[in-house]
């Protein structure tokens, strides 16, 4: 990474791309959390628990996109531009795969248009700004947190994507195959972001992803408490609860570390 690229301020069109994504995330995230029966922009009809869980993902995404839009250096948007490009492409794939379900109430044109244009724009941005490499490559004190997150999220996402039927049986609350692959897209995108964060020692470049991940697990924990009666009470429920508790603690520490002056590569 050249010093010139490291010092480059984000162009207005990059900030606009991030802000548009953040507004979309806020629309689904806030409406889904507070009024799940009237969620804005999410085309699948499902239970309040599942709607609120989806909303947690979108609220987390909006947090990361907003933090990236406010970044002072272009390189500090890299992790979220990569993750946002990945998740929009994967959600488009899930939509096409289950087209009849996603279009049961008519073609969701805003949803489809967004997920056709945003991954293309994301790839163009990454190429134009050459955001292929970390600002400060290397391991750092929080690498173990992001490494663990990448491993867990990647494994969960892979099972949801490859074997949705089995995932539905193992999940701690009622789930459909369509939702399983929809969740897979988001878990896999967060796994990718965590893998990038694990090898990025510049705190400012990790901060948007760290904040986003913390919001995700914290919101998921709140949603789980609200709908605790919907959980099956078996081993999967306890694994879920422990995972959320460990996740909140670990990601809070990791997020706090990005507020320090620097994380030296190892």
C-alpha positions in Angstrom: 0.0 0.0 0.0 1.6 3.3 -1.1 1.7 6.3 1.2 -0.3 8.3 -1.4 -3.1 5.8 -1.3 -3.0 5.6 2.5 -3.4 9.4 2.7 -6.2 9.7 0.1 -9.5 11.0 1.4 -12.6 9.1 0.2 -14.1 10.6 -3.0 -17.7 11.9 -2.8 -19.0 9.0 -4.9 -17.6 6.4 -2.5 -19.2 8.2 0.4 -22.5 8.3 -1.5 -22.3 4.6 -2.2 -21.8 3.9 1.4 -24.5 6.3 2.6 -27.1 4.8 0.2 -26.3 1.3 1.5 -26.5 2.6 5.1 -30.0 4.2 4.5 -31.2 0.9 3.0 -29.9 -1.0 6.0 -31.5 1.5 8.5 -34.9 1.2 6.7 -35.0 -2.6 7.1 -33.1 -2.7 10.4 -35.2 -0.1 12.4 -38.6 -1.0 10.9 -37.9 -4.7 11.3 -36.8 -4.4 14.9 -39.6 -2.1 16.1 -42.4 -3.1 13.7 -41.6 -6.6 12.4 -45.1 -7.0 10.9 -44.5 -3.9 8.8 -40.9 -4.2 7.9 -39.8 -1.9 5.1 -37.9 -3.4 2.1 -37.6 -7.1 3.2 -39.7 -9.2 0.7 -40.0 -12.5 2.6 -43.0 -13.0 4.9 -41.8 -14.7 8.1 -42.1 -14.7 11.9 -41.4 -11.7 14.1 -38.3 -13.5 15.5 -36.9 -14.1 12.0 -37.7 -10.6 10.9 -36.0 -9.1 13.9 -33.0 -11.3 13.4 -32.7 -10.2 9.8 -33.1 -6.6 11.0 -30.2 -7.1 13.4 -28.0 -7.9 10.4 -29.2 -4.9 8.5 -28.7 -2.6 11.5 -25.2 -3.9 11.9 -24.6 -3.3 8.2 -25.9 0.2 8.4 -23.5 0.8 11.3 -20.5 -0.4 9.4 -21.4 1.5 6.3 -22.0 4.7 8.2 -18.7 4.4 10.0 -17.0 3.8 6.7 -18.7 6.8 5.0 -17.3 8.9 7.9 -13.7 7.6 7.5 -11.0 10.1 6.8 -9.0 7.8 4.6 -10.1 5.8 1.6 -8.2 2.7 2.8 -10.3 2.7 6.0 -13.4 1.8 3.9 -11.8 -1.2 2.3 -13.1 -4.0 4.6 -16.7 -2.8 4.4 -16.7 -2.2 0.7 -15.4 -5.8 0.2 -18.0 -7.1 2.7 -20.9 -5.1 1.3 -20.0 -6.2 -2.3 -20.0 -9.8 -1.2 -23.2 -9.7 0.8 -25.2 -8.0 -2.0 -23.9 -10.5 -4.5 -24.8 -13.4 -2.3 -28.2 -12.1 -1.5 -28.9 -11.6 -5.2 -27.9 -15.3 -5.7 -30.3 -16.3 -2.9 -33.0 -14.2 -4.5 -32.6 -15.8 -7.9 -32.4 -19.3 -6.4 -35.7 -18.9 -4.6 -37.2 -16.5 -7.1 -40.8 -17.8 -6.7 -40.7 -17.3 -2.9 -39.1 -13.8 -3.1 -41.7 -12.8 -5.7 -44.8 -14.4 -4.1 -46.3 -10.9 -3.5 -44.9 -9.4 -6.7 -41.4 -8.6 -7.9 -39.6 -6.6 -5.2 -38.1 -4.1 -7.6 -36.2 -2.0 -5.0 -34.6 -5.2 -3.5 -33.7 -6.7 -6.9 -32.4 -3.4 -8.3 -30.2 -2.8 -5.3 -28.7 -6.2 -5.3 -28.0 -6.1 -9.0 -26.4 -2.7 -9.0 -24.6 -2.6 -5.7 -22.2 -5.6 -6.2 -21.3 -4.3 -9.7 -20.6 -0.8 -8.2 -18.6 -2.3 -5.4 -16.3 -4.2 -7.7 -15.8 -1.1 -9.8 -14.9 0.9 -6.6 -12.5 -1.7 -5.4 -10.8 -1.7 -8.8 -10.8 2.1 -9.3 -9.3 2.8 -5.9 -7.2 -0.3 -5.8 -8.4 -1.4 -2.5 -7.1 -5.0 -2.8 -4.6 -4.9 0.0 -4.5 -4.0 3.7 -3.1 -0.7 4.8 -0.9 -2.3 7.4 -0.8 -6.1 6.7 -0.1 -8.4 9.5 -1.4 -10.0 12.7 -2.2 -7.9 15.7 -3.4 -8.4 19.3 -7.1 -8.8 18.2 -6.3 -11.2 15.4 -7.5 -14.1 17.5 -11.0 -12.4 18.0 -11.5 -11.8 14.3 -10.0 -15.2 13.4 -12.5 -16.9 15.7 -15.3 -14.9 14.3 -14.3 -15.7 10.7 -14.2 -19.4 11.6 -17.5 -19.6 13.4 -19.4 -17.4 11.0 -17.8 -19.1 8.0 -18.8 -22.6 9.3 -22.3 -21.5 10.1 -22.7 -19.8 6.8 -21.3 -22.8 4.9 -23.8 -25.2 6.6 -26.7 -22.8 5.9 -25.7 -22.5 2.3 -24.7 -26.1 1.4 -27.2 -28.1 3.6 -30.1 -25.8 4.4 -32.3 -28.8 5.2 -29.9 -30.0 7.9 -29.4 -26.5 9.1 -33.1 -26.1 9.6 -33.1 -29.1 11.9 -30.2 -27.9 14.0 -31.2 -24.2 14.3 -32.5 -23.2 17.7 -35.7 -21.7 16.4 -38.1 -22.4 13.5 -36.4 -21.7 10.1 -37.1 -22.3 6.5 -34.7 -23.3 3.7 -35.2 -20.0 2.0 -34.3 -18.1 5.2 -31.3 -20.5 5.8 -29.7 -19.5 2.5 -30.6 -15.9 3.1 -28.9 -16.0 6.5 -26.0 -17.9 4.8 -25.2 -14.9 2.6 -24.9 -12.6 5.6 -22.9 -15.0 7.8 -20.4 -15.6 4.9 -20.0 -11.9 4.3 -19.3 -11.2 7.9 -16.8 -14.1 7.9 -15.0 -12.5 5.0 -14.9 -9.2 6.8 -13.6 -10.8 9.9 -10.8 -12.6 7.9 -9.7 -9.3 6.5 -9.9 -7.6 9.9 -7.7 -10.4 11.3 -4.8 -9.3 9.1 -5.3 -5.5 9.1 -3.3 -3.8 11.8 -4.4 -0.2 11.1 -7.1 0.5 13.8 -9.0 3.0 11.7 -9.4 0.4 8.9 -10.8 -2.2 11.3 -13.1 0.1 13.3 -16.2 0.1 11.0 -16.2 -3.7 10.9 -15.6 -4.0 14.7 -18.5 -1.6 15.5 -20.7 -3.4 13.0 -19.9 -6.9 14.5 -20.6 -5.7 18.0 -24.0 -4.2 17.0 -24.8 -7.5 15.3 -24.2 -9.8 18.3 -25.7 -7.3 20.8 -28.9 -6.8 18.7 -29.1 -10.6 18.1 -28.9 -11.1 21.9 -31.7 -8.6 22.6 -33.9 -10.2 19.9 -33.2 -13.6 21.4 -34.3 -12.4 24.9 -37.4 -10.8 23.5 -38.4 -14.1 21.7 -36.9 -16.5 24.2 -40.1 -18.5 24.2 -39.6 -19.4 20.6 -36.3 -21.2 21.2 -36.4 -25.0 21.4 -34.5 -25.2 24.7 -32.2 -27.9 23.5 -28.4 -27.9 23.1 -28.5 -25.5 20.1 -30.2 -22.9 22.3 -27.4 -23.1 24.9 -24.7 -23.0 22.2 -26.4 -20.0 20.8 -26.6 -18.2 24.1 -23.0 -18.9 25.0 -21.9 -17.9 21.6 -23.7 -14.5 21.9 -22.3 -13.9 25.3 -18.7 -14.7 24.2 -19.2 -12.7 21.0 -20.4 -9.6 22.8 -17.5 -9.7 25.3 -14.8 -10.5 22.6 -16.1 -7.9 20.1 -16.4 -5.2 22.7 -12.8 -5.7 23.6 -11.8 -5.7 19.9 -13.9 -2.6 19.2 -12.3 -0.8 22.1 -8.9 -1.7 20.7 -9.6 0.2 17.5 -9.9 3.4 19.5 -6.3 3.2 20.6 -3.5 5.0 18.7 -2.3 1.9 16.9 -2.1 -1.9 16.7 1.4 -2.9 15.8 1.7 -5.8 13.3 3.3 -9.0 14.5 
